[in-house]
Amino acid sequence: PAKMAQARALQEASKTMGTPLTGSEAIAQATGGNNQLQAIQRAVEQSRRGAPIMDRMMNQRVSGNDQAMQGVLNKIGAEAKDTGAIGANVQGAAEKVLKNAEKKVGDISAPLYAESANQIIPDELYKKIANDRKIQEEIKKLRSDSSFDDELGQYGDNSIAVLDLVKRELDDEITGLLNDGFKNKARVLQAKRDKLLSITDQVSPVYQSARATHAEGMQNIVKPLENQPTGSLAATGDFNKQAAILLDPKASNMTPSVAKSTIENLVKQDPQSTQTFVRQALENHFNEATQKLMSGANQWGGAKFASIIQGNKQQGKNLEALFSALPEGSATYNDFKRLMDVFEAQGKRLSPGSSTSSVTKTLDGMGEGGLVNAALEFSTVQP
């Protein structure tokens, strides 16, 4: 009884959506499959009396699916007029998420850097720095660059504030050399940087703690975002690539928590573009799955879309988490999931060429009445 009630509720929901299911499809969805009922439906579809009625219903299903899907998509967000602009907006939102994370880390370590800034390297130790031409060249470059005026302020060359700026300049140069393949020169500069830090840390444990605090924040706050979809989205403004990052059914590194946090962060930066992005990404998948076949309308397109977008249980959980991060997302997901149930039920229908010989013979023997009328009555159309 419970399964039958579930099937009836699904069938009624499909009517309301404008893409009605047959009774056998609804029961098959509720029970996990009923080959005998599906065989009967297929035989009715092939019968003289049932064919024109069922053909009409199944052909109308294609447009019904389109309209039902549009109804759900409209609840997610507005249609994208320019996917290029949406891609750029999503990229910008992702970049802001990373910048905000870096600022958060900076705010945590800033008090320690400020506390150490005025500390001075004693003359005896500073001699080692004063005799290093590379470090002195970096100090001169900083002094001659007006963009550093505020940070240099009144600090002397032997202050932690100035030497920290030198250290950061060396970090940038080392990174550039490594990226360009100049490993040997990078090694030399790394040695100079490490020598500099060995001196500053003797004088200022606070400065050492500031760097450790910043490094820990980068590792625990920023790096996870860079290694997750947010970092990938920030690296490209291509809409299709972005859609693949979040909705690729084969993505193995996606989890519900990652999907939810990614969308939540994007929504905080640009809610409208994020909603439009999710809507258009889903719509593109739907359009691809339901495109017209050479033989005519794609009556199984809805079922194909449901299979692609939900796939296994993990994909379904990821999708639910993604929806939940959108404004009114949980309610919208319920509507979406109900439509996916309808699409899945449509996929329970047997395709042309399926073996229904025994049932067909029975139907043929009963002619225009009996089981044919009963089977048609069992569907959502009237004979």
N, C-alpha and C positions, 0 to 999 in steps of 0.2 A: 504493500500500500504506500509506503513512504517513497519508494522509487517512482511509482506511478504518479504520485502527487508532485514529485520533483519534475517529472517529465511534462505533466500538464502545465505546471508553472512556467517551464521553459518555453513550451509551445505558445502559451498566452503572451509571454514576453516577446517572442519573435513576431507575433501578430502586431503588437504595439509598436515594435520597431519598424514595421513595414516590410519585413522579410520572413514570412511565415515558414515554419517547419512542418513537415508531415508528422503524424503521430509516431510512425516507426522511427523516424530520425530522432525525435525527442526522447523516446524510450531507449534507443541505442546509446544516446549520450548519457542518460541517467544511469543506465545499467552497465555501461562499459562495452556495449555491443550486443546486437541481437541479429544474427545472420539470417535467421528464418524470416523475420519481419522485413528485413531489408530485401531479401530475395523476393518476397511477395510484392513489395513496392516496385522493384525493378521489373517484375513480370507485368504488373499493371501498367507501367510506363511503356511497355512494349505491346500491350494488348490493343485491339482495335478500338475499344471504347475508351480505354484509359489514356492512350497516347496523346490525343489532342488536348485533353484537360491537363495532364501532367506536364506536357511540353509548354503550355502557356504559363503554368505556375513557375516552372524552372527558368524560363526565359525572363519572367518578371523578377525573379530572384536576383538577377544580376544588378538591375537598377535599384532594387530594394536594398541590396547590400551596400551599394554606393551611397545611397541616401542615409542609411543607418550609420555608416562609418563617418560621413560628413557631420552628422549630428554629434557624435562623440568628439570628433576632432575640433569642432567649434567650441566645445567646452574647455578644451586644453588651451587654445590660444588662437590668435588671428592667423589667417592665411598669409604666407610669405609672398610679398609682391616682388621681392628681389632677394634670392638666396645668397647672393654675393654680399649684400649689406648685412644680412643676418649673420653670415659667417664671420664678417669683420667685427660685428658687435659682440658675438660670443667670444671671439679671440680676445677682444678688449676686456671683457668681463673677467675672463680667466687670468689675464695679465694683472688685473687689479687685485684679484684674490691672492696671487703670489706676492705682489708688492705689499699688500696689507699684512701678510704673514711675515714678510721680512721686517716690516716696521714693528710688528709685535715683538719680534726677537730683539730688534734694536732698542726698543723701549725697556726691555728687561735688563739688558746689559749696560745701557747708557749711564745709570748712576755710578757704576763701578768705573767706567771709563772717565767720567767727570771727576771722580775722587782721585784718580791716579794722574790726571793731566798735569798738575803743577809739580809733580815730583821730579827732582833733578838728579841726573847721573853725576856722581862725584868725579872730579877732575881726573883722578887716577884711572878710573874705569873708562871715562870718556875719551882718553887718549887713543884707545883701540878703535874707537869710532871715528875720531878726528883724522886718523891716519888711513882710513879706508876711503879711497878715491870714489868708489861707486856710491857709497852712502852720502858722501859730501856732495857729489853731483846731484843726487836726488833731492837733497835739502835745498840746493841752489835753484833747481827747477821749481820746487814748491814755492820758494820765496818769490820767484819771478812770475808766477801764475796768479793773477788777481782773483781767480775763482776760489783760491784757498785762503784769502785774506782773513775772513771771519774765523776760520778754524785755527789758523796760525796765531792770530791775535797778538798778544804780548808775550807769547811763550818763546823761550830761548831754544837754540838748537839742541841743547843738552836736556830738554824736557821730554817727559814721556809723551806729551801731546804731539810734539813734532816728530819724534821717532816712531810713534804709532802710524802717522801718515806716511812716513818713509816705508815702513813695513807693508802697508797696504799697496803702495806703488810697486814695491818689489813683488808682491803677490800677483798683481795684475800682469806684470811683465813676465813672470814665470809661467803663468797660465797661457799667455800669448805664445811664448816660445815653445811650450809643449804642444800646443795646438798646431803650430807650424812645423813641428818635427825637429826643432833645435834642442834636443835633449841634453847635450853636453853643456851648452851655455846655460840652460835652465838649471842644471845641477850645480854649476858654479854660483849662480845667484841664490839658490836655495841654501847653500852653505853660508853665504854672507848674511842672509836673512836669519838663519838659525843662530849665527854668532851674535847678531844684534839682539835677538830675543834672550839669549843666555845672559847678556849684560843687563837688559831692562828688568828681567825677572829677579835678578839678584837684588835690585834696588826696590822694586815694586811688586810684591806678591798680589796686590790689589789689581794691577794691570794684568797679571797672569790669570787671575780669577775672572776678570772681565772677558778676556779672550775665550777662556774655557766655557763661561756662561753663554757667550754668543755662539760658540761652536755647537754646544749642546742644543741650543734653541734651533739652530739651522738644521741639525740632524733630526730633531724630534718634531719640528713644526713645518719647516719649509721643504725639506727633502721629500717627505712623504707625499706632499702635494705635487712636487715636480715629477715624481715617479708614478703618479696616478693620473687619471684622465685630465685633471686640471692642467698639468704640465704639458700634456699632448695637445690640449685645446689651445693653450697659449702659444704653441709653436706653429699653428697653422690657421689661416683664415678661410680655408677651403671648406665649404659647407658639407660636401659629400664625405670628406675625410673626417670631419668632426662627427658626422652622423655615424660613421663606422666605428669611431672610438667609443661612443656611448651605447650604440644599439647593435653592434656586431654580434650575431648569435654565437660566433665561434670565439669570442673574447674570453680567454681563460683567467685573466687577472681581475675581472669584474666581480664584485660581491655586492649584496644589498646595501651594506653600510657605505661602501665607496660610491655606489650609484646615488644614494640619497644625499650624502655630504657634498658630492660634486654639484648636483643640481641646486641644493640649498645655497651653496656659496655663490653660484651664478645668479640665482634669483635675487640675492641680496644686492648684487651689483647692477643687474639689468633684468628685472622680472619680465618685462614685455618681450624682449628679444629671446629670453630663455624659453618662455612658453611657446612663442612662434617657432623656435628652433625644434623643440620636441614634437610639436604638432606636424611640422613639415617633414621631419625625419620619418615619423610613422606613416604619413600620407605617401611618401615616396615608396616605402616598402609595400604599402597596400596597392599602389598603382602598378608596381612591378609585378606583384603576385597575381593581380586580377586582369592584366592586359589581355586584350582580345586574342583568341586563337585563330589560326587559319581556318579552322572548321566552324568558327562562329563565336558566340558569346562564351565567356569562361565561367561556367556554372560552378566550378570547384575553386574559383579564385579566392573566395573568402576563407575556405578551409585551408588553402595553401598559406595564406597570410597568417592565420592563427598559428599554424605549425611553425612558420619561420620566426615570427616575432616572439612567441612564447617558448617554443622548443621544449627543452627539458625543464625539470622543476627549478633548477638554479636560475635559468633565464627568466622564468615566470616570477620568481622572487625578486630578481634584479629590477624587472619592469615595474612591479608593484612598489618597490622602494623608490624608484625614480618618480613615479606618479605622486607618491606621498609627499615629495619635497616641493611640488608645485602648488600654487595657490588653489584651494578647493580640490586639491589633487586626490584625496582619498575618496571623495564622493564621485569624482570623475572616473577614477579607476574602477569603482563598482560597476558603473555603466559600461566601461570598456570591457571588463571581464565578462559581463553578461553577454555582450555582443560576441566576444570570443567563444563563449559556450555555444552560442547559436551557430557561429561559423564552423566550430568543431563538429557539431551535430550534422551540419550539411555535408561534412566530409565522410560521415558514416554511410551515406547513400552509395549504393553499388554503381560502379561505372559501366558504361556500355560494353558489352562483351562478357560481363560476369556470368558465370554459370547459374542459370535459374531454370534449367530445362524441366525439372520435375514439377515446379510450381507453375510454369507456363502451360504445361499440358493440362493441369487441373483447371486453370483459368480458361483455356480454350474450350474445354469441355463444358464449362458453365455458361459460355456465350456472353450475352449482354447483361445478365443479372447476377444474382447470387454473390459470390466472393468478389467479383469485380466491383459491384456497387458497394459492398461492405468495405473493401479496401479503399475505394475512393472516398467514402464517407469518413474513414479513419484518417485520411489526410486532411489538410486544412482547406481544401477546395471542395465545392459542391459539384456533383455530376450534373 
